[in-house]
Amino acid sequence: MVVRMGNHAIYLRLLHADDKAAALAQVIIDANTSPASPFVFRVDPQVFRQVPGSPIAYWVNDDLRRLFVDMPPFESDGRSVKQGLASADDFRFLRVWWEVRPKTLMYVQTDVANINSVKSYRELCIQKLSGSAKWVIFAKGGSYSPFYSDISAVVDWENDGASIKGNLNGQGKTRSNVWMLKDTEKRYFFRPGLTWPLRGIRLSAQAVPTGCIFSVAGKLATTDRTSDLPSLLAILNSRVFDFLVGMFAGKVGGVQYEVGLVQKIPLPSDINGSGIKLEAERSFNIKRNLDRANETSHVFHLPAILQVTGSTLSTHAEAWAQYVAQERTQLDARQCEIDRIALELYGLTKDNIRLPEEKATFKLVNTSNNGEKANVDATNTTSIDSSNVYVDEEESEEASLELDLTAHADGLISYLVGCAFGRWDIRYANDRRPMPNLWDPFDPLPACSPGMLTGGDGLPLLNAPAGYPLRIDADGILVDDPDHPDDIVRRARGALDIIFGPRAEIWERDVCAALGISELRDYMRKGAFWQAHIKRYSKSRRKAPIYWLLQSPRKHYAIWLYYHRLDKDTLFKALVNYAEPKLRREQSKLDEMQSKRSAAATPKEQRALDREMERQQAVVGDVQEFCERLERAAKLYLVPDLNDGVVLTIAPLHELVLWREARHYWDELRAGKYEWSSIGRQMREKGLVQ
């Protein structure tokens, strides 16, 4: 509320109160009797002009306004803030990075410090894209996660994004957003920098490595001096910078961190001689090291449970929780130091950036206890004005990292399955290989995470190297069949034996107890692992599971496929080498029972054999139905193309997978949608489109 009095205006602030009427009455009394009230402000509106756009930030003092006069804006002296690419069709042009073949990802092995021009960035990356590369890491802003967040999305930028541009400008229609990007595309794509979510509880900047494209929502702040990036990362994550953004926006809470806001925020001239750069690097490394336990991260090394020591699942879980707590304590300390240094760089004090509600709380607490001053620092107190704070639609990256026993147990099983398929290098888990070193914050991301089983070229191996302790099948096919050497549970137990040795059985019991199952096969067969896997491998609105469960209707038999080993013969291999032999074995068991039934000496023996035969007939019928469905899918003769993405590639298997997305996308493909996809083109050629 504002009241004009001569050259001044009186602003009455009521954001702190639930009962606005009562608060207004009290603030009016305070305005007449208590000039020091933290909710009454007498301000000459002319002072607002010191800040570009004259935001009515009545709650700040002149020291803060003068910063916009005395200090250069962020976008100056070789620094830039840009809006990026809007694909206009994310389903077609975006994937998550584990969804495409690693060899089609643009990855650059280089030292950012040796790149000294914009042209070098672009030439280096375009050179990679002119080869077999198609997909580029795509910074979309993500969710709240200061300093570090893994970038999961990739965008189709083959031939300088020709498909995206053609789609946007097809049929003679020119859409200006592509042409607005001309300068941005040529000068800023592939450069290292900083990005942040468009909305959130506060600004949280994250490092963007070399070789990325950034989105219209993700933004990018960059500089011609890459050595300044760590210091800028710290400044943008400081409380004072966020406060200045809110002040410039003229509001508290619910700020959208648009390009125009960040561009004009004042920045101290000397940011590298203060020690803030080191604090940013430490904060980044703490956050990234915690992400080593995330299977879908570029830095995945081992699941959390295998990164700490203990004697049982629960003691490992406790050790991990303690580790996370220690790292968060360190991160909080680094943040406090960054906030302290940033205030000094701006020439401000803590009191300058306290909101009125915080000042009131601070004063109340510090004058309590019979007037004796308490040792309380309210600098990091959250504003009481929470009504306008936007909660980002994606879960914050700051979500719990401690994990419960169920999550740890599922994470371990997921890792064992990955080892069995040859995705992960089990030698990291049994101490035969040291923990890999990670790259610098602004260096390019690799095509594969450090924990993957790769060759000298940094790409996945199809076959196990000499002396590797675990058997791997290059065809990427495992089965749910206790009698088969390629049984998925048998292979997972083999990995468990390698990791835990004589304690493997104890660990398996602990894992089953944590999951509430009697044995590991129940978790794989009844669909619990499949559902957990879908959740684990879904991000950025894309569902992209890579271990596929093909199951018979009554769950007597299943085949597991590893998405990254799919080829034109995979379904025929699964049918001829696994499903049909399984059917013959089960039919042979039924025939044997029938022979025994004919030779049974007593009615009791006959009745017992009749019950066994009934159960076995159900198994035979179930496996036979599985074979027929698998044969129907195989005889579509559709060649999988991983560039289409998981949901389109799995669609022909809709009769075999317990996942409604498969049926949904199969129906849409049959209706003629997704003409741009490889599978869509093949279906039209084969007359499969309705």
Secondary structure, 3 states (H helix, E strand, C coil): CEEEECCEEEEECCCCCCCHHHHHHHHHHHHHHCCCCCCEEEECHHHHHHCCCCCCCCCCCHHHHHHHHHCCECCCCCEEEECCECCCCHHHHEEEHHHCCHHHECCCCCCHHHCCCHHHHHHHHHHHHCCCCCEEEEECCCCCCCECCCCCEEEECCCCCHHHHHHHCHHHCCCHHHHHCHHHHHHHCCCCEEECCCCCCCCCCEEECCCEEEECCCCEEEECCHHHHHHHHHHHCCHHHHHHHHHHHCCCCCCCCCHHHHHHCECCCCCCCCCHHHHHHHHHHHHHHHHHHCCCCCCCCCCHHHCCCCCCHHHHHHHHHHHHHHHHHHHHHHHHHHHHHHHHHHCCCHHHHCCHHHHHHHHHHHCCCCCCCCCCCCCCCCCCCCCCCCCCCCCCCCCCCCCCHHHHHHHHHHHHHHHHHCCECHHHCCCCCCCCCCCCCCCCCCCCCCCECECCCCCECCCCCCCCCCCCCCCCEEEECCCCCCEHHHHHHHHHHHHHHHHHHHHHHHHHHHHCCCCHHHHHHCCHHHHHHHHHCEECCEECCCEEEEECCCCCCEEEEEHHHCCCCHHHHHHHHHHHHHHHHHHHHHHHHHHHHHHCCCHHHHHHHHHHHHHHHHHHHHHHHHHHHHHHHHCCCCCCCHHHCHHHHCHHHCCCCCCHHHHHHHHHHHCCCCCCCHHHHHHHHCCCCC
